[in-house]
Amino acid sequence: MPIEVTEEAVDVLRRSLELGGIDGSAGGVRLRAAHGLGGGMDIQVELAEGPLEGETTVEASDDVRLFIDSGVTEAIPNAVVAVEPQHETIVVRPAD
């Protein structure tokens, strides 16, 4: 798998998909790399109706799919999707 997803992240992503009205059997969560304003690379996390051409689909659970832009795995080769506990925010970081 090109990216690891923690159980806590799956729970938050599942709730986000439900709140966003996205059907988990077709849609999912897109992770895409974007150039930050101060330079460097930011990872954008957004709800998506389906994958775009060239994205890798990862089944994080039976009802949570990730659509991953190749820029994400280039920027963070051994990435983990996790939850920042203080604000319950999804973060993409290097594996420990």
C-alpha positions in Angstrom: 0.0 0.0 0.0 1.5 3.4 -0.9 0.1 5.0 2.2 -0.9 3.9 5.7 -4.1 5.1 7.3 -4.7 4.9 11.1 -8.0 3.6 12.6 -8.6 7.1 14.1 -8.2 8.7 10.7 -10.6 6.2 9.1 -13.2 7.1 11.7 -12.8 10.9 11.1 -12.8 10.3 7.3 -16.0 8.2 7.5 -17.8 10.9 9.5 -16.6 13.5 7.0 -17.9 11.5 4.0 -21.3 11.0 5.8 -21.6 14.7 6.6 -20.6 15.7 3.1 -23.2 13.3 1.6 -20.5 11.4 -0.3 -21.4 7.7 -1.2 -18.5 5.7 0.2 -19.0 3.0 -2.5 -18.1 5.4 -5.3 -16.6 8.5 -3.7 -13.9 9.0 -1.1 -11.3 11.4 0.1 -8.7 13.0 -2.2 -5.2 13.7 -1.1 -3.3 16.0 -3.4 0.0 17.8 -3.3 -0.1 21.6 -3.6 2.7 24.2 -3.5 2.5 26.2 -0.3 2.5 30.0 -0.2 5.7 30.0 1.7 7.3 27.4 -0.5 7.4 23.7 0.2 4.6 21.3 -0.3 1.2 21.1 1.4 -1.1 18.1 1.3 -4.8 19.0 0.5 -7.5 16.8 1.9 -10.9 17.0 0.2 -14.1 15.1 -0.3 -14.4 13.6 -3.8 -17.1 12.0 -5.9 -14.6 9.7 -7.5 -10.9 9.4 -8.6 -9.3 11.6 -11.2 -7.2 10.2 -14.0 -3.8 9.2 -12.7 -4.8 9.0 -9.0 -4.1 5.8 -7.0 -7.1 4.4 -5.1 -6.4 3.0 -1.7 -9.1 1.1 0.2 -8.6 2.4 3.8 -11.7 0.3 5.0 -14.8 -1.2 3.5 -16.4 2.2 3.2 -13.5 4.7 3.1 -11.4 5.1 -0.1 -8.5 7.5 -0.7 -7.7 9.0 -4.1 -4.0 9.8 -4.0 -2.3 12.2 -6.3 1.2 11.0 -7.3 2.7 14.3 -5.8 1.7 13.1 -2.3 3.8 9.9 -2.5 6.6 11.7 -4.2 6.7 14.3 -1.4 6.2 11.8 1.4 7.2 8.3 0.2 6.2 6.5 3.4 3.2 8.5 4.3 0.7 8.0 7.1 -2.8 9.5 7.2 -3.4 10.2 10.9 -5.4 12.5 13.2 -4.0 15.5 15.0 -5.7 14.9 18.3 -6.2 18.4 19.6 -8.5 19.5 16.7 -9.3 16.1 15.2 -7.8 17.3 11.9 -6.5 14.9 9.3 -2.8 15.1 8.7 -0.4 13.4 6.3 3.0 12.8 7.7 6.0 10.6 7.3 5.9 7.2 9.0 7.8 7.1 12.3 
